[in-house]
């Protein structure tokens, strides 16, 4: 896919999109994470509202994950101090217990920010502001105790609609397509767009999410922050001084798949918070020390003597708690069935290489989930123990690949492509359609 540049720049396009949103939706709120993208979007949205729609109310939603750098907390506090009391701006700072994925432990898939049973080990004190939503002050009727973080964000939108006249509502996100191929694909292949806009997607009845800066680049973001003199999270300055590339700088939970490699930065940049992180989530110190070593599944893992990759995978599965074991087994079985019955789209070079190395494979039509309509290939024999002899790609099945998911604590199995799977998105779309009527019935009852 080749980018096509129009005469309009991204800032001008954003102005048109914001005008569209303010005309189409009665309720608008911005999801503010404390990062550069959402921070810039918030500034631009409030500036646009003040200039063109001063009578419109804009909500500001912050989902607090408890464990974060001190400078991130300071930036969030500065931002809320600035918008607090502004006419037509409603702040919501959510500090509720929620299930958040962790990639640090082989025994736990989740940790729980603001866990009311572990107040003594919280990384930082509960924010004290009248608009902070916690277990002692929770107007969110759609919240369920310890619900998944993604569900909490979605259910906030649903509650926001119900508490604001039950009118059409949109949540503005600072998501950009160039951050990952998965996000790019998500925008490109949007099925639930609003009035044919690929950057708007439906969540619930009359609740939508919009990413009006989806086509902005990293340089666009920093250029705008500099040009308009906006405040930003000073963590980026510290990361720059620590030698990180701009593309490596993330404001996210320190325990997820994308951030665990940078855990050592906490020890350098924010030692006081680091001490609390070690006591908060099991495996934090281990991941910091061994984050890029064999112990965390990186580099070449040596197969124990007497084991095949299949037997080693089965051994590791037996050591896991039942819930985690079943999670991996379900994904592994789905992958095996997929490669035996449906097949994945592969380049002709890879197909020829597999044939040259004696793999028994068969073409099974054309993959509709690849842009250039690659041939689907199924494996006629058992899934290979490893495919180290295939150099053109790693996107083919093997027991070694499954084993690496366990060694990396990759509970979602992104290493096997599950995070990028369009088949999985298709199943989600089917589930959405199935339960869409149930959500609408529940809304009507409320």
Secondary structure in CASP SS format (residue, H / E / C, confidence):
PFRMAT SS
TARGET T0000
AUTHOR 0000-0000-0000
METHOD secondary structure of the structure
MODEL  1
X C 1.00
X C 1.00
X C 1.00
X C 1.00
X C 1.00
X C 1.00
X C 1.00
X C 1.00
X C 1.00
X H 1.00
X H 1.00
X H 1.00
X H 1.00
X H 1.00
X H 1.00
X H 1.00
X H 1.00
X H 1.00
X H 1.00
X H 1.00
X H 1.00
X H 1.00
X H 1.00
X H 1.00
X C 1.00
X C 1.00
X E 1.00
X E 1.00
X E 1.00
X E 1.00
X E 1.00
X C 1.00
X C 1.00
X C 1.00
X C 1.00
X H 1.00
X H 1.00
X H 1.00
X H 1.00
X H 1.00
X H 1.00
X H 1.00
X H 1.00
X H 1.00
X H 1.00
X H 1.00
X H 1.00
X H 1.00
X H 1.00
X H 1.00
X H 1.00
X H 1.00
X C 1.00
X C 1.00
X C 1.00
X C 1.00
X C 1.00
X E 1.00
X E 1.00
X E 1.00
X E 1.00
X E 1.00
X E 1.00
X C 1.00
X C 1.00
X C 1.00
X C 1.00
X C 1.00
X C 1.00
X H 1.00
X H 1.00
X H 1.00
X H 1.00
X H 1.00
X H 1.00
X H 1.00
X H 1.00
X H 1.00
X H 1.00
X H 1.00
X H 1.00
X H 1.00
X H 1.00
X C 1.00
X C 1.00
X C 1.00
X C 1.00
X C 1.00
X E 1.00
X E 1.00
X E 1.00
X E 1.00
X E 1.00
X E 1.00
X C 1.00
X C 1.00
X C 1.00
X E 1.00
X E 1.00
X E 1.00
X E 1.00
X C 1.00
X C 1.00
X C 1.00
X C 1.00
X C 1.00
X C 1.00
X C 1.00
X C 1.00
X E 1.00
X E 1.00
X E 1.00
X E 1.00
X C 1.00
X C 1.00
X C 1.00
X C 1.00
X C 1.00
X H 1.00
X H 1.00
X H 1.00
X C 1.00
X C 1.00
X C 1.00
X C 1.00
X C 1.00
X C 1.00
X C 1.00
X C 1.00
X C 1.00
X C 1.00
X E 1.00
X E 1.00
X E 1.00
X C 1.00
X C 1.00
X E 1.00
X C 1.00
X C 1.00
X C 1.00
X C 1.00
X C 1.00
X C 1.00
X C 1.00
X C 1.00
X C 1.00
X C 1.00
X E 1.00
X H 1.00
X H 1.00
X H 1.00
X H 1.00
X H 1.00
X H 1.00
X H 1.00
X H 1.00
X H 1.00
X H 1.00
X H 1.00
X H 1.00
X H 1.00
X H 1.00
X H 1.00
X C 1.00
X C 1.00
X C 1.00
X C 1.00
X C 1.00
X E 1.00
X E 1.00
X E 1.00
X E 1.00
X C 1.00
X C 1.00
X C 1.00
X C 1.00
X H 1.00
X H 1.00
X H 1.00
X C 1.00
X H 1.00
X H 1.00
X H 1.00
X H 1.00
X H 1.00
X H 1.00
X H 1.00
X H 1.00
X C 1.00
X C 1.00
X C 1.00
X C 1.00
X C 1.00
X E 1.00
X C 1.00
X C 1.00
X E 1.00
X C 1.00
X C 1.00
X E 1.00
X E 1.00
X E 1.00
X E 1.00
X E 1.00
X C 1.00
X C 1.00
X E 1.00
X E 1.00
X E 1.00
X E 1.00
X C 1.00
X C 1.00
X C 1.00
X C 1.00
X C 1.00
X C 1.00
X C 1.00
X H 1.00
X H 1.00
X H 1.00
X H 1.00
X H 1.00
X H 1.00
X H 1.00
X H 1.00
X H 1.00
X H 1.00
X H 1.00
X C 1.00
X C 1.00
X C 1.00
X C 1.00
X C 1.00
X C 1.00
X H 1.00
X H 1.00
X H 1.00
X H 1.00
X H 1.00
X H 1.00
X H 1.00
X C 1.00
X C 1.00
X C 1.00
X C 1.00
X H 1.00
X H 1.00
X H 1.00
X C 1.00
X C 1.00
X C 1.00
X C 1.00
X C 1.00
X C 1.00
X C 1.00
X C 1.00
X C 1.00
X C 1.00
X C 1.00
X H 1.00
X H 1.00
X H 1.00
X H 1.00
X H 1.00
X H 1.00
X H 1.00
X H 1.00
X H 1.00
X H 1.00
X C 1.00
X H 1.00
X H 1.00
X H 1.00
X H 1.00
X H 1.00
X H 1.00
X H 1.00
X H 1.00
X H 1.00
X H 1.00
X C 1.00
X C 1.00
X C 1.00
X H 1.00
X H 1.00
X H 1.00
X H 1.00
X H 1.00
X H 1.00
X H 1.00
X C 1.00
X C 1.00
X C 1.00
X H 1.00
X H 1.00
X H 1.00
X C 1.00
X C 1.00
X C 1.00
X C 1.00
X C 1.00
X C 1.00
X C 1.00
X C 1.00
X C 1.00
X C 1.00
X C 1.00
X C 1.00
X H 1.00
X H 1.00
X H 1.00
X H 1.00
X H 1.00
X H 1.00
X H 1.00
X H 1.00
X H 1.00
X H 1.00
X H 1.00
X C 1.00
X C 1.00
X H 1.00
X H 1.00
X H 1.00
X H 1.00
X H 1.00
X H 1.00
X H 1.00
X H 1.00
X H 1.00
X H 1.00
X H 1.00
X H 1.00
X H 1.00
X H 1.00
X H 1.00
X H 1.00
X H 1.00
X H 1.00
X H 1.00
X H 1.00
X H 1.00
X C 1.00
X E 1.00
X E 1.00
X E 1.00
X C 1.00
X H 1.00
X H 1.00
X H 1.00
X H 1.00
X H 1.00
X H 1.00
X H 1.00
X H 1.00
X H 1.00
X C 1.00
X C 1.00
X C 1.00
X C 1.00
X E 1.00
X E 1.00
X E 1.00
X E 1.00
X E 1.00
X E 1.00
X C 1.00
X C 1.00
X C 1.00
X C 1.00
X C 1.00
X C 1.00
X C 1.00
X C 1.00
X E 1.00
X E 1.00
X E 1.00
X E 1.00
X E 1.00
X C 1.00
X C 1.00
X C 1.00
X C 1.00
X C 1.00
X C 1.00
X C 1.00
X C 1.00
X C 1.00
X C 1.00
X C 1.00
X C 1.00
X C 1.00
X C 1.00
X C 1.00
X C 1.00
X C 1.00
X C 1.00
X C 1.00
X H 1.00
X H 1.00
X H 1.00
X H 1.00
X H 1.00
X H 1.00
X H 1.00
X H 1.00
X H 1.00
X C 1.00
X C 1.00
X C 1.00
X C 1.00
X C 1.00
X C 1.00
X H 1.00
X H 1.00
X H 1.00
X C 1.00
X H 1.00
X H 1.00
X H 1.00
X C 1.00
X H 1.00
X H 1.00
X H 1.00
X H 1.00
X H 1.00
X H 1.00
X H 1.00
X H 1.00
X H 1.00
X H 1.00
X H 1.00
X H 1.00
X H 1.00
X H 1.00
X H 1.00
X H 1.00
X H 1.00
X H 1.00
X H 1.00
X H 1.00
X H 1.00
X H 1.00
X H 1.00
X H 1.00
X C 1.00
END
